[in-house]
Every structure is written in C-alpha cells, then in structure tokens.
Amino acid sequence: MGIEIGIEWLTLIMFGSLLALLMAGLPLAFVTGGLACVFLFILGDAQALNIVPSRIFPLMTNYQLSAIPLFIFMAAMLERAGIINDMFDVIYKVMGGLKGGLAAATIIASTILAAMVGVIGAAVVTMGIIALPAMLKRQYDPKIAMGSIMAGGTLGILIPPSILAIIYAVVAEQSVGELFIGAVIPGLLLSGMYIAYVVIRSYINPALGPAIPVEERVSSAEKLRLISKMAAPITLVVVVLGIIFSGVATPVEAAGIGTFGAFIVAAIHRKLDWPTVREACTTTLKASAMVIWIMFGATIFVGLYVLEGGQQFVQDALAATGLGPWGILILMQILLVILGMFLDWVGILLLCVPIFVPIIKALGAAAFGLDSPEDLVLWFGVLYLVNMQMSFLSPPFGYALFYLRGVAPDDIPMTDIFKSALPFLALQITGLVLCMLFPQIITWLPRLVYG
C-alpha cells in the first residue's frame, strides 16, 4: 500500500511541484503525465496504475476529438494557399479610407480568420507579418497596431470552429455544436468592441490611426472585384459552420468536408502542389500531437487528484469561504485568469474543468437565474472560453505577447507590447462581465437553433 498524505498537503505538493517544473521550462505534456505517474507510484499500489489506461483510452477512442486534426489541417491548407494575405489585402483596401480603418480591418480579417483557424498562434503571427508593417508604414501608433493584432488573433479561441471548444466539450461531456453556437455572439460582441475602441480612439486623435492617402484608395468597382476574389474561402467557412449549425452533420463530419473544401480552394488559387500538402500535414501533426499529449498527461494528473478526494476538498474549501453562488463563480473566473498568466490553455482546461463543472452543476441553474441545467453548463462553458482569451494577452506569460514579439520590429521594446495589450484586456474583462450579467448573450442563439 502507498503512503497516506492528507489532501491539503497533497494539493500543495502536487500543484506546487507542477508549477515549479513548469517554471523550469519543461513542456506541460510531460510534466503533468510524468508527475502523475510519480504520485501514482508514491500514493497508490500496483492497482492504482490502472488509472493510466482507464483515463487515456476514452480519449484515444473519442470520436469528437478527431475534429481537431481536421480543423488544423483545413487552416494550414488555407494558410499555405496564401488566402490570409489575400484576405487582409481585400479588407485593407475596402476599409483603408476610414480613420483607424487599417486597425479595424486587421480585427475584421482576424475575425474571419478565426472562423477558418481554430489555432491562435497562426493568426497572431500571420497578422503580425502582414498587417503590422502595413500599419507602421502608414504612421499608425504602434500600440494600437499591436493591440489590434493580438486582440484579433485571440478571437480564434472563441469563434467556431475553435479547438478549445471541442476539447472543452469532450472533457465536460457536452455537445460541441451547442458550445460552438453559444460562442458566436460573445465572439462577435468582443470583435465589435475592439473595432469600436480602435475607431473611436482614432477619430478622437487622428494621429493614432490615420486614414490611407486618397491616391491609394480604390474605386467601388475595384472593391467589388476584390471581394469576389474572396468568394471561395468565405463560402467554405459558411458551408462548414452552416452544416454544424443546421445540425445536418456533426462537427467532425463538417471538419472532414472543410478539409476537402480546403483542397478545392487551394486548387482554385493555383496553390495545390505536393510541398503545400506536405507542409500542411507536418503542421497538423505537430499541433495535434502537442494538444493530445497534454490531454493525456493532464487527464491522468487530475484523475489521480480526484481519486484522492481532491474534488471534495475543493468543494469544501469553496463552501468554507462563505461566498454565495455568484461569489464562487467570480472566484473561479479570477482563478482562471491567474492560471492564465502562467499556464497553457489546454492545461488549464484539463486541470480546472473536471473540478469546476461538477461544483457549478451542484449550485444549480436557479442560483444564477437560468432556466435549465443545460443552459447552466453551456453558459459556464462559454464564460470559460471568453476567459481563456484573456490568458493570451495577460502579462507576464501571455502567448500572444510572445508570438507578436517574434515578428515585431526589434526597436519596439517588450514593455510596449505589454502596454498595447492592456486596453484590449480591459475590453475582454468587460465582455466577460457582460456575459456573466446577461446569460442571454450566450444562451439565446443555441435555444433559437435547438429549440
């Protein structure tokens, strides 16, 4: 028999060692999995090792998860086919005449991009390479330029088809389609808030975001021609999301159709060749493998913690704070924000969701003024997605900040990149609070679609 450790100490030792190893720069996938096996060995007996296959096998055989490599592949194909450059080009020329128009164009392009790409890094890096030089050349304030790229880039977490939503739905045992639809309005709301912020600031102080000079603007006929160039990829996105929303096919089948469509779009753009396909496959393999390995490691880690009574401990600890249901919900959101400063989103998802969701369910829908338990789980899920966007922008370890650092000009100091994220972080917090106060923002569309 293994060693007996009190749950309070166990919590401290397990999560303390997790944090220490991550700070040392070891990859999350191997830290969680490795630690889990070490603790299994210390705490349990030979029997306890059975938790490893019993937690991993359901993930290996989970049908919903096969959407992840498919959506990543679709995105990689579209990216290789140069669609993203074309798209920014189009929106940039259509909106360049507005004050702050290029920053708004960046956010709109990122929003459409988010509907093609469920992965954040790709959006921020691509936009950083295309849009940042374009804006700096036109004398844009670097902070507004960088902020709009990072904020726009993080929308990929929220706007379907988001990889995070698929993993969340699998872990919380929820419908992927519902979560996708629930995230649409909050995603567009945030996107609208970013655009409004950029445009209003530029109108108050035109030096921040000057309109492009008259001689660079294009005629209406030219604008139409440009927009028609984007018909194929946008049709693809509409078809994929339409299939999911109308319930004709599951997200996995839609992802398959999307992947096939990506080949066609690449062919239309004359970019369908062997190197393109091979590169897209490599990207997909790397990204999917990383996500799935983190899932394997973290699910064993949390499985062990719950088995040792961690679930009950967290529940009792929250009850002991004497906070009401709203207090507990707000505390959870704050915890997620703090974790977001240090951890990877897949890690946070797998460490927190299995513990948080049962607690939220136990509080009941009535406590938050919602009609049904389904609404409650959906609402919490989308709040989680909105919250995770913040983790990408929050210093010191927000991923988007470092993705942008990689492509920004060297003369821009890191402190400026941090500062440029802050106003958009404030907008994300506002968005999160709005979604908490008015659950209808999240639940209205799924109810409309699913009745």
Steps between C-alpha positions, in 0.01 A plus 500: 500500500619855426566785740207685663514878450229744608316660208606853603869406480443296187342799326797712596760242397332401169427850373817647653725252322298552180559876515869460593571269204308724257697802623815300423376499140409134458218421253155475659414166335789315662488686832135411572528142375836439668394648834176305489693174462740596782209578735318185396807306601539681836130508597355192348581137445526292184121527468510880486711486183186378324382860504746574216336290227150560638540879462685495166294240315174700493695791350669277241166365386308827520332575168457875568875554537568394141367845400819655640756379242243559224437864593872563548568348158231711337654813653852399399391438139325838478802672651744332258276595208559866584132562575579701813720749315232543235234552762688767689574668168130513412372627836790742525413662167128503572540662843825694466321831449364507857697649787631199687377298201807281474481398866128431456582306181753293696237410760238415235752289308595327827131434572451332162833326548380371837212332317755315285776442754438355843861563602615829652873509422438483125267801501723726711820414313344530154334831580821621665689428178241651263314771688758642741746630235205634298371699798840626618578615144179710510615668826260308728565519872692173567295427814167510315648301213641227724199491731256449214711215359523318834137558599377394156724196506357370827147486353591161356441350845141617503365510146417153365654271390719542809727214607460604865121468477534145363730395786278675757193320369677164522625558856172647628298240304301758310381552143772658284240654268320678784825640637594623151169678457508643853840655428394682182335807653762555776768468229337758276429721802870509593604550139255794478634648824858487371402668173298769679790569736753534217277717279380729783857555625613578145217748446577677830870512414556447124878474552448155659349345188510720189289406196700390196570781249239559228726382218529153658124448531314284251178559304173324581529278190848395609367428852237264357763322292718458808213364707412244231859372529417396858186311399650148515650500852204688648254259337701218656471650849128568456441144380696341787334709772161476328521121504580500872233756594220347294580165662535327160832353612710474816799733544730210405321440169496874435876508565543223243300698244704811589827316445382380160383856422842636596655285225252646249564858615877444476449363147292805398783721625751288300685397817419130512835326473693234691713737720183684612327179602811365670554819701134508602528137616812574708335803664193292580705217645700733727201698624268201555767290668576781744134547593429128535813431709410781739153346527646159583732637767255738664210255506708246700617777734146623570363147509740413781422824687125434483552138604690616810201721595610824337156576358340491845785705648460780243123494549533525879765772470269706279206443734715605797567841341136580580444644151167458323469338155600826325798539733617149415454562126698827520771328705526228233534761225773679698682168553482431126642846424789446744573153360481654152801715583718189545346197332408377156125509415473123444664449839266739679203333333600151610605600850198718585197396298465147644504656848297818430214365288359261766515784757310736270244226425455442875420870552210460257359709215252685724785654703605695190149572375523255210222272376664160469815305594586485125502880485720511809768268359495677163526842665791394718675343199485818293604713801801271522582557131467879537725482804765297321540776242632716779773249579652573160529872566579507871861582588746353600453176302216574258570298186378766256754746644785266414360397161496869412845560649631244252381701197501863626785737403794482744479868595165444674573412865318212674347748748318668208356166392378444858349849513329462163315193631356670810210700347389189312532294817266750666252453212519122546424536870203723408384232255532229765302706752227568241472127424474428873235764567296424186513122441261554204800622295615139514182294528275686254643370170533129602139509627392651168683233300424197717163615631 
